Amino acid sequence: MGSLDHLMHVHGDLDELFARHRDAIVLLNFKQALELLEQYEVELRRHMKHEEEQIFPLYEERVGHVPGGDPRFFYLEHANLLKNLALFKPLVEKLAADPSAGPRQAHECLREQSSYLHLLEHHDLREKNILYPQLDRKLTQDERSAILSRCGFDHDPQNTQRCV
């Protein structure tokens, strides 16, 4: 079994789901946009829960503090992402309930999401470039295999119901 880089595939799955949400906004299908956002939030929270309960504590124990990779940063970024999502979700809910909502409201909604996308990109890069590679170097092959197995990477590499 390979490295923990496989866990970054979940980020790609989440990114795709959020992109589909934004596509629905562009198409002025606000009800679908809300459904996709709610699905995204469920998957995001599941991903964060797994990282916070399994990956981050292991990272703290084995890696500790490295430049740009203080374990507290990852927890704080998760909290900031959820806080930011909570700021723009009501706007999507409002658009989904308003039959007169149109292109101008769609543009406003997309603009409101720009801070979230910036935070998300920064967080993903830190996990890709620091969290997973640093932790990968500190684990044995058996430990890596156990983590990847719990996340469904040992049976079906296309599994979209992974734990992260």
C-alpha positions in Angstrom: 0.0 0.0 0.0 1.2 3.5 -0.8 1.6 6.8 0.9 -0.9 8.9 2.7 -1.1 11.1 -0.5 -4.0 8.8 -1.4 -6.0 10.7 1.3 -5.8 13.8 -0.8 -8.2 12.2 -3.3 -10.9 13.0 -0.9 -10.1 16.7 -1.3 -10.6 16.3 -5.0 -14.0 14.7 -4.4 -15.0 17.5 -2.2 -13.7 20.1 -4.7 -15.8 18.5 -7.4 -18.9 18.5 -5.3 -18.4 22.2 -4.4 -17.8 23.0 -8.1 -21.1 21.3 -9.0 -22.8 23.5 -6.4 -21.3 26.6 -8.0 -22.3 25.4 -11.5 -25.9 25.2 -10.2 -25.7 28.8 -9.1 -24.4 29.9 -12.5 -27.3 28.0 -14.1 -29.7 29.8 -11.7 -30.8 26.4 -10.3 -30.7 27.6 -6.7 -32.6 24.7 -5.2 -30.1 22.2 -6.7 -27.3 24.5 -5.5 -28.6 24.3 -2.0 -29.0 20.5 -2.2 -25.4 20.2 -3.4 -24.1 22.6 -0.7 -25.8 20.6 2.0 -24.4 17.4 0.6 -20.9 19.1 0.5 -21.2 20.2 4.1 -22.1 16.7 5.3 -19.1 15.2 3.4 -16.8 18.1 4.5 -17.8 17.6 8.2 -17.2 13.8 7.9 -13.7 14.5 6.4 -12.8 17.0 9.1 -14.0 14.7 11.9 -11.8 11.9 10.6 -8.8 14.2 10.4 -9.4 15.7 13.8 -9.9 12.4 15.5 -7.4 10.2 13.7 -4.9 12.1 11.6 -4.2 15.3 13.5 -3.6 13.6 16.9 -1.2 11.2 15.2 0.5 14.1 13.4 0.9 16.0 16.8 2.4 12.9 18.4 4.8 11.9 15.6 5.6 15.1 13.8 4.8 17.9 16.3 5.7 21.5 15.3 7.4 22.1 12.0 7.7 25.4 10.1 4.3 26.1 8.6 2.8 23.0 10.1 1.9 23.7 13.7 -0.9 21.2 14.5 -3.0 24.0 15.9 -3.1 25.6 12.4 -5.0 22.6 11.0 -7.7 22.7 13.7 -8.0 26.5 13.3 -8.3 26.2 9.6 -11.1 23.7 9.9 -13.0 26.0 12.3 -12.5 28.9 10.0 -13.7 27.0 7.0 -16.9 25.9 8.8 -17.4 29.5 10.1 -17.0 30.9 6.6 -19.4 28.3 5.1 -22.0 29.3 7.7 -21.7 32.9 6.5 -22.7 32.2 2.9 -25.0 29.2 3.3 -28.0 31.4 4.4 -27.6 33.3 1.1 -28.0 30.1 -0.9 -31.0 29.2 1.3 -32.5 32.6 0.6 -32.0 32.2 -3.2 -33.5 28.7 -3.2 -36.6 30.1 -1.6 -36.9 33.2 -3.9 -38.5 32.4 -7.3 -37.5 35.9 -8.5 -33.7 35.4 -7.8 -31.7 35.8 -10.9 -28.2 36.5 -12.3 -27.3 39.4 -10.1 -28.1 37.4 -7.0 -26.1 34.5 -8.4 -23.1 36.8 -8.9 -23.4 38.1 -5.3 -23.6 34.6 -4.0 -20.4 33.5 -5.9 -18.6 36.6 -4.7 -19.6 35.8 -1.1 -17.9 32.4 -1.5 -14.6 33.8 -2.7 -13.1 34.0 0.9 -14.1 30.5 1.5 -12.4 29.3 -1.7 -9.2 31.1 -0.7 -9.1 29.6 2.7 -9.9 26.2 1.3 -7.1 26.4 -1.3 -4.6 27.5 1.4 -5.7 24.7 3.7 -5.5 22.0 1.0 -2.0 23.1 0.1 -0.8 22.9 3.7 -2.2 19.4 4.0 -0.8 18.3 0.7 2.6 19.8 1.2 3.1 19.5 5.0 0.6 17.4 6.9 0.4 14.2 4.8 4.1 14.1 3.7 5.5 14.9 7.2 3.2 12.3 8.8 3.9 9.8 6.0 7.7 10.0 6.8 7.0 9.2 10.5 4.8 6.2 10.0 5.7 2.6 9.3 4.3 0.9 6.2 2.0 -1.1 8.4 0.7 2.1 10.1 0.1 3.7 6.7 -1.6 0.6 5.4 -3.9 0.6 8.4 -4.9 4.2 7.9 -5.5 3.8 4.2 -7.4 0.6 4.8 -9.8 2.3 7.3 -10.4 4.9 4.5 -11.3 2.3 1.9 -8.2 2.6 -0.2 -7.3 -1.1 0.0 -10.3 -2.5 -1.8 -11.6 0.1 -4.2 -9.5 3.0 -5.3 -12.5 4.7 -6.8 -14.5 4.5 -3.5 -16.2 7.8 -3.0 -17.5 6.9 0.5 -14.0 7.1 2.1 -13.7 8.1 5.7 -11.8 11.3 5.0 
